[in-house]
Amino acid sequence: MNELPRDSMRLSLAAELRELRRSLAELEAVEDAARQRRRQLMEELDGLIERAQSGPAELPQHEDPEQASEEQPQEPAAPEPGQVARILIAEDSATAGKLARRLVERMGFAVDWVRDGVEALESLERRHYDVVLMDCKMPRMDGYQATRAIRQLPGEAGSVPVIALTANNLEGDDLRCFVAGMDDYLAKPVHSGQLEDRLRHWVTEAARRRA
């Protein structure tokens, strides 16, 4: 008498397992496509930034792994108070970080570049920044975690404008950034004019917040 309910339960569990396996396979396919899209967007970003630079290109199109492993983000000397706005770039990719730093410097800003969210927090605790350009996927601490931690910092550091600059461009990615506490969202590849417009907007907004 009990065999029928047991058989029915086994069939039901088997059907649920098949559905779970199918869902997992679909999720893996989506993740693979997202990774491929990220690589494609990063290549497009590199090309756009190089074309946006005035004068001869100074950076190679492809990253030299040996050079990238040796070169670390450099911390420029602090400008005199009121001299120029200072931008913090948090980007783990050496190629994207160097290109973004050069591009933003050509806009007339002072720039510091760090490789992850932990270094971004340490920099904000040591120095004033007007705007943070935050990549979302980084080692140790990603951009979402870093932004939530930034919002817990005391004083001006906790209210610094944070702009997501990321290859994530799927539905809902912008909302995730805003929920984490970011102020703006730019998906790579981003046009240099659009980037400069948003930087200048948030530099002005940062000054208003401090007033």
N, C-alpha and C positions, 0 to 999 in steps of 0.2 A: 504493500500500500504506500510505502514511503519512497519507492523507487521513482515514481513519476515526478513528484515535486523536486527530487534531487536532480533528475535528468533535466528538468525544466530550468533549474538553477544553473546547472553546468552550461546549458545552451545559452542562457542569458549572459553568463560571465564570459563565455567564449566570444559572443557577439560584441560585448563591451571591449574586450581585449583587442579584437580586430579593429574596432573603431579608434581606439587609442593609438594603435600602431599606425593606422592611416593618418591620423592627425599629426603624429610625430614626424612621419615622413614628409607631410606637407610643410610642417614648420621648418624642417631641415632644408627643404628646397627654397623656402622664402629666405632663410638666413644665408644660404649660398648666393642667391641672387643679390641680396643686400651687400654682401662682401664684394662681389664683382662690381656692383654699381659704385661702391665706395672707392675702389681702386680706379675706376674709370673717371670719377669726378675729381680725384686727387690729381690725375694726369692732366685733366682739363684745367684745373686750378693753376697748376704750375705754368702751363702755357699762357694762360690769361695774365698772370702776374708778370711774367717776363715781358709780354708784349706791352703791358701797361707802363713799364719802366721807361723813363726817358734816357737817351744815350745808349751806348753799347751795353749789351747784356753782360753781366759780370758773373752770373751763376750758371753752372752746367745744367742742362735739361734733365739729366739723370743723376741721381745721387751716387757719389763714390762711397761704397760701404766702409772702406778703410778710413777715409777722411771723416765720414759721419761719425764713426765710432770714437775718433780722437777729438773732434771739435765739440765743445760743450757750449751751451748758451752763455754769453758774456753779459755781465752786468755793467752798463755804462755808468760813467760818473754822474752823480746827481746834478741836475741843472740848478741854477740860482732860482730862488723862490720867485714865482710869477713869470719866469722866462718863457717856458713852453709847457704845453700839456704833456703829461707822461702817460703812456699806454703800456699796460702789461699784457703780453701775449702768452697764453698757456697752450702749448702745442707740442705733442710728443714726437711728431715727424720732423727730422732734421731738415729735409727738403722744404716742407711747407713752412716750418718755423723761420728758416733763413729768408725765404722769399717774402713771407708776410712782414718780417722785421724790416727788410729793405724797402718794401713798398710803403709801409707806414712812416718810416723815417723820411722818405721822399715827400710825404705830405706835410712835413714840417714838425712832426711830433717827436718827442724823446721816447725811446722804446726799451723795455726790458723783455727778455724772452726766457720762459721757463718750460720745463718738460712735463710737468704733471701738476695735479691739484695740490699736493703737499707743498711743492715749491712755490706755487702761487700764493698759498696762505702765508708761508714764511715771508715772502716778499711784501705782502700787504701789511704784515705786522711790523716790518722794518721801515717802510717807506710809503709816502703818499702817491696814489695813482688817481688819475681822472677817469679812466675807463679800463675795463678788463675785456680782452677778446679771449673767449673761452672755448677751446675744443671740448667736445663732449666725451669722447672715448680716449682715455689716457690711462697709463699704468698707475698703480698704487692708489690713486684717488681720481675718479673721473670728474668730468665737468659738473655733473649734477650734484655729486657729493660735495665738491669744492664750493659750489655756489651756496648750498645750504649752510656750509660751515662759515662762509664769508658773511652771511646774513646774521650770524651770531657774534661777529666781532664788534667790539665797542667803538663808538665814535664814528668818524667819517668813513673808516674802512668798511664798516658794516653796511653802508648805503651806497658804496661805489657802483656805478652802472656796469652791468655785466652783459656783454653781447655774445650770444652763441654764434660761433663761426665753425660750422661743422659740415661734414659730408652726409650726415643723416638728413634725408629728405623724404621720409615716408610719412604717410598720414598720421597725425598725432604727435610727431616729433617736436613741432614748435610748442604745442601745449605742454609737453613734458618739460621743456626748458622753462616755460613761464611758471609752472607749478614749483619747480626747483628754486625759483627766485630770480631768474634771469630777466633782464629788462627788454631785450630785443633778440631777434633771431635772423641770421643770415646763412643760407645754405650754399655750400660750395658747388660749382664755381661761382664766385661773386665778382661782379664788375668793380673795378677800382673806384669808379665814380660813385657807385652805390655805397661802397665801404667808407669812402671819405665823407660822404654825406651823413651816414649814421654816426661816425666817430665825432664829427663836429657837432651834430645834434646833441649827443650825450655828454660831450665835454661842456657844452653850454648848460645842459641840465644838471651836471655835477656841480657847476659853480652856483647854480640857483639853489640846489639843496644845501650847500654850505652857507649860503647867505643868511 
